[in-house]
């Protein structure tokens, strides 16, 4: 039976990251805590002074163990037990092997099943072991798209479909068409003096960024740029043709203006669990050019330019968007209603309620 003393712990150690997992954790945890559910939350955080959780009025416990480490496996189960939580929510697949607390986890994708990104054999084995443990031992699994659920069911045939609930992530209210002054300010801040295409994401193997570079190079346009908002060692090894620049350590708050000012947002990714930049861009009225692969057709709702991931197809689509701008006001409509963190939190809380009642 539900009661006020029921305690749900959430592993928030990824929440400070700038990538999709960090955004997912911050936004969903904030939406969950804002609800008036008949239980309390305990947040397991990496630091007591991170800005993102300062306004959240619930108990916080600092975890001194990093993800994917031996210390996490050895000591974290004891920390969970000592906190007296009844349910653990892990917004990712990495959960301690020895924890016996009923767990709900989120599976975002199976990218590393298909694209191991040159990981060592030991890392691949460890990843597979942790992932299989999450699939087999979690009481329930959240999936961020139907595409991810389908991939998950194919990879683990013994997994029951009713154990997996699809709950789309939301898109932050920050992402809406920016006014002209904000766009001009962002362009000045980052030295954007020409019309530009925008890529947002990392440069790992599945992102297929070299195809974007090849497509842009084939345009042979001296009056256009391709801007990569990215970082990491993979970005360091890219061979950038003329007209391509990398923006590193860019402020998250600048993204809406950069999307709004772009000719189009481009991604050649061969595998996405959800593809948050696709939705963020269109919520800002920015057209999207993307492969007709995995979750992208599902989440883009027929509003993106979807094509085969070839340099020729991408170059043709980029030329088209340079010559024939779309109705950006129409494109920007409806995304916040479809992808709302309150809806994500509602589905997640319903799973917690069922577990507590059982």
C-alpha positions, 0 to 999 in steps of 0.5 A, a space after each residue: 500500500 502507498 504511504 508517505 514513508 515510501 522512498 524512491 532513490 534515483 541515481 543522478 550521477 550522470 545529471 551534470 553531463 551536457 549530453 543526452 543522458 545528462 539532459 534526460 536525468 535532469 529534466 525527468 528528475 525535476 519533473 518527478 520531484 515537482 509532482 505530488 506523488 505519495 512517496 519521497 525521493 532520495 537523489 544520489 548525486 555526484 556533488 552537493 553543490 551542482 546547480 541543477 538540483 539546488 532548487 529540488 526539495 528532497 533528500 540528497 546523498 553524495 555518491 563518491 563512486 564513479 560509473 563503470 568502476 569496481 568501487 561502484 560495484 562493491 560499495 554502492 549496494 551498501 549505500 543504497 541499503 543504508 539509505 533505506 530506499 524501497 525502489 531504485 530508479 536508474 536512468 540508464 542501464 548501469 546498475 550494481 550487480 549485487 544490489 537487491 533493491 527493486 529497480 526500474 531502469 531506462 534503456 536509451 539505445 543499443 548503440 554499443 551492441 552495433 557500434 562498439 566504437 573501438 572499445 577494448 574486448 574487456 570493455 565490451 564484455 563488461 558492457 554486455 554483462 552490465 546491460 544483460 543484468 539490467 535487462 534481466 534483473 530490473 523489475 521494469 524497463 523504460 524505453 525512450 522510443 518504440 525503435 529502441 524497444 523493438 531493438 531491445 526485444 530482438 536482442 533479448 528474445 526472452 524479455 517480455 514485452 509488458 516489462 518494457 514501457 515506452 516513454 518519450 523524453 521531453 523537449 525543454 521549453 528553452 527550445 523555441 524560435 529565438 528572436 532576431 536579436 538573440 540570433 544576431 547575438 549568438 552569431 556575433 558571439 561565435 563568429 558566424 558571418 555566413 549562412 550555416 548548417 548546424 550539427 549537434 552531437 558527438 563524433 562517435 562511429 555511429 554518428 557518421 560525421 565524415 559523411 556530413 563533411 564529404 557532403 558539405 565539401 561537395 557543395 563547393 560553396 564559399 558562402 556557406 559553413 558547416 558548424 559542428 557543436 561537438 567535443 571529445 577525442 573523436 572530434 579531435 581526429 576529424 579532418 575538416 574541409 574548408 568551411 567547417 568549424 567546431 564549436 566546443 564548450 558552447 553554452 547550452 543556452 545558446 543552442 536555441 538561437 543557433 538552431 533558429 539561425 541555421 539553414 538546417 540541422 544536419 545529422 548523418 547518424 546511423 543509429 539513435 535511441 531517440 535523437 533529441 537534437 532532431 526535436 530540439 531543432 524543429 521546435 526552434 523552427 529549424 529544418 532537419 536533414 537526417 537518415 531514414 534510420 532507427 528512431 528518427 522517422 518515428 520521433 520526427 513525425 514526418 516533418 524532417 527530410 529523411 533520406 539514405 545516408 549517402 554523401 550525394 543524397 545529403 548534398 542534394 538535400 542541403 542544396 534544396 534547403 539553401 534554395 527553398 526555405 520552409 515555413 519555420 513557424 509551422 514547423 515549430 508548432 506542436 513539439 512541446 505538446 508531443 514531447 513533454 517532460 510532465 508526460 514522461 514523469 507521469 508514465 514513470 510515476 505510474 510504474 513506481 506506483 505499480 511496483 509499490 502496490 505489488 
